[in-house]
Amino acid sequence: MNQTAQELLKKLEQKTARIGVVGLGYVGMPLALEFAKAGFHVIGYDVDSRRIAEVNAGRSYIGDIKDAELAEQVNAGRLRASLPDDSIGTCDTISICVPTPLRKSKDPDMRYIVSATDEIAKRARKGQLIVLESTTYPGTTTEVVMPRIEAKGLKAGEDFFIAFSPERVDPGNPTFHTRNTPKVVGGYSDACRILSKALYSHAVDRVVIVSSPAAAEMVKLLENTFRSVNIGLVNEMAIMCRKLDCDVWEVIEAASTKPFGYMTFWPGPGLGGHCIPIDPHYLSWKLKTLNYNARFIEMAGEINSHMPDYVVELVGDALNDAGKSVKNARILILGVAYKKNVDDCRESPAIDVIELLRKRGATVSYTDPFVPHLHHEPVTMDGVAYDAATVAAADCVVVVTDHSAFDPEILTRHAKIVVDTRNMMKGRKAAGRVVRL
Ligand SMILES: NC(=O)c1ccc[n+]([C@@H]2O[C@H](COP(=O)([O-])OP(=O)(O)OC[C@H]3O[C@@H](n4cnc5c(N)ncnc54)[C@H](O)[C@@H]3O)[C@@H](O)[C@H]2O)c1
């Protein structure tokens, strides 16, 4: 390691390094907090001034972070938030945690990574470690981020250090959080790897080193593609089981007793969240540029994105059996967040289900204790209470998200029809009709 790397390593070991985190969302905020808890001086950067004000006031807008733990670090002067400004130049390490959505065409939307990198490049100096954490296609770190910093006359691996380290945060998970989830790091050079390990060892219990940024980028895409493909498989199993008059939940539960060579996945109303519906497309896009068609990804994407239509078909059939139509039916959606016990509605299949039902003329309402107001293009509406009267007033209740707060007994007693995509009504003798996925 050269002198520049050795100096940074010393600062990391002595915790005198100043840490920067760009993007204070579900990923960046817990990371910034963990570095502050470890005793570092941390600056979190965001372009959203409301978020900056909240952080600096010690108020958390991330479900898994309590106000008190955030306020403790802010009040101790270890953590503050700011718009991207010249203080970026004072940071010794910078972790980039900005969004990586897809364009409508399902191509990667790199504008957040590019703008964050440009802000950093403007203030780049010798001796900084820059780590990209946003999920992206293999090659991004060295093809998009690195050249923009090198354009400032600095050489990667010598003057500045660069790595990719995928985030594995699982919002709402009571067991695994930033510190106890192993973190993979792929550095551009030996010095980049050593420095990245020295940095992240302060925030996570186990750092796993891989040989390059591209390998680390690929690790994340394998993890999320694995989930997407397996969820696609069980979703198709659900469709096949219905045709065969089998109970897919029973089948999966029994298969899950196999102690080796099997991993349990459950079907559902479609993929949601910022990762699983999106990340595999980053990989397939990259492979298309190399004239290769990523077939598993495409197939799983097709099956998973069809699930909201399938759910609406089940609703239509159930209403039809009761002599009713979707048109003018009052339909209550139970849960609009993309998974249980979180408030995140990004890519939630509930949005598609609501839209599809509305297009067919239904009057749709929703209830979700985590989401009092739903503002997700093209749906904007307020939630209603989850109680006996609301459930009884609906012609059909569609369970999209099985938050723990939902008491199934209310459905058991008062629902006319339940279309249950989460097996919430398992083993219940309901007064009305229950259609399970
Ligand atoms: N949410 C998850 O569960 C999760 C898990 C693993 C990986 N990831 C990945 O991590 C990345 C971040 O995801 P997230 O869920 O934290 O997103 P988020 O939308 O919650 O947060 C991103 C933040 O970045 C800010 N931002 C956007 N452009 C910026 C810029 N140029 N400079 C500074 N701040 C900027 C936004 O205002 C926002 O506050 C994505 O690539 C995502 O795929 C997310």
The ligand as a MOL file (V3000), in Angstrom:
LIG
                    3D

  0  0  0     0  0            999 V3000
M  V30 BEGIN CTAB
M  V30 COUNTS 44 48 0 0 0
M  V30 BEGIN ATOM
M  V30 1 N -34.7030 -0.4940 0.3020 0
M  V30 2 C -34.1150 -1.6790 0.3570 0
M  V30 3 O -34.6130 -2.5800 1.0250 0
M  V30 4 C -32.7980 -1.9490 -0.3540 0
M  V30 5 C -32.1020 -3.1130 -0.0220 0
M  V30 6 C -30.8920 -3.3720 -0.6330 0
M  V30 7 C -30.4170 -2.4940 -1.6100 0
M  V30 8 N -31.1120 -1.3690 -1.9530 0 CHG=1
M  V30 9 C -30.5400 -0.4910 -2.9600 0
M  V30 10 O -29.9750 0.6520 -2.3120 0
M  V30 11 C -30.1510 1.8190 -3.1150 0
M  V30 12 C -30.8870 2.8710 -2.3140 0
M  V30 13 O -32.1820 2.3810 -2.0010 0
M  V30 14 P -33.0860 3.0060 -0.8570 0
M  V30 15 O -34.1890 2.0360 -0.6330 0
M  V30 16 O -32.2640 3.4390 0.2930 0 CHG=-1
M  V30 17 O -33.6480 4.3070 -1.6270 0
M  V30 18 P -34.4580 5.5220 -0.9800 0
M  V30 19 O -35.2730 6.0910 -2.0740 0
M  V30 20 O -35.0930 5.0930 0.3010 0
M  V30 21 O -33.3160 6.5470 -0.5890 0
M  V30 22 C -32.4870 7.1570 -1.5080 0
M  V30 23 C -32.1930 8.5650 -1.0290 0
M  V30 24 O -31.2390 9.1250 -1.9350 0
M  V30 25 C -31.5660 10.5020 -2.1070 0
M  V30 26 N -30.9070 10.9780 -3.3180 0
M  V30 27 C -31.2870 10.8220 -4.6060 0
M  V30 28 N -30.3770 11.3790 -5.4200 0
M  V30 29 C -29.4110 11.9060 -4.6370 0
M  V30 30 C -28.2160 12.6100 -4.9040 0
M  V30 31 N -27.8120 12.8790 -6.1340 0
M  V30 32 N -27.4700 13.0220 -3.8500 0
M  V30 33 C -27.8630 12.7590 -2.5820 0
M  V30 34 N -28.9890 12.0750 -2.2760 0
M  V30 35 C -29.7450 11.6650 -3.2940 0
M  V30 36 C -33.0690 10.5050 -2.1220 0
M  V30 37 O -33.5910 11.8040 -1.8390 0
M  V30 38 C -33.4010 9.4900 -1.0370 0
M  V30 39 O -33.5380 10.0830 0.2420 0
M  V30 40 C -30.8690 1.3490 -4.3650 0
M  V30 41 O -29.9350 1.0630 -5.3710 0
M  V30 42 C -31.5490 0.0730 -3.9270 0
M  V30 43 O -31.7520 -0.8000 -5.0090 0
M  V30 44 C -32.2980 -1.0710 -1.3230 0
M  V30 END ATOM
M  V30 BEGIN BOND
M  V30 1 1 1 2
M  V30 2 2 2 3
M  V30 3 1 2 4
M  V30 4 1 4 5
M  V30 5 2 4 44
M  V30 6 2 5 6
M  V30 7 1 6 7
M  V30 8 2 7 8
M  V30 9 1 8 9
M  V30 10 1 8 44
M  V30 11 1 9 10
M  V30 12 1 9 42
M  V30 13 1 10 11
M  V30 14 1 11 12
M  V30 15 1 11 40
M  V30 16 1 12 13
M  V30 17 1 13 14
M  V30 18 2 14 15
M  V30 19 1 14 16
M  V30 20 1 14 17
M  V30 21 1 17 18
M  V30 22 2 18 19
M  V30 23 1 18 20
M  V30 24 1 18 21
M  V30 25 1 21 22
M  V30 26 1 22 23
M  V30 27 1 23 24
M  V30 28 1 23 38
M  V30 29 1 24 25
M  V30 30 1 25 26
M  V30 31 1 25 36
M  V30 32 1 26 27
M  V30 33 1 26 35
M  V30 34 2 27 28
M  V30 35 1 28 29
M  V30 36 1 29 30
M  V30 37 2 29 35
M  V30 38 1 30 31
M  V30 39 2 30 32
M  V30 40 1 32 33
M  V30 41 2 33 34
M  V30 42 1 34 35
M  V30 43 1 36 37
M  V30 44 1 36 38
M  V30 45 1 38 39
M  V30 46 1 40 41
M  V30 47 1 40 42
M  V30 48 1 42 43
M  V30 END BOND
M  V30 END CTAB
M  END
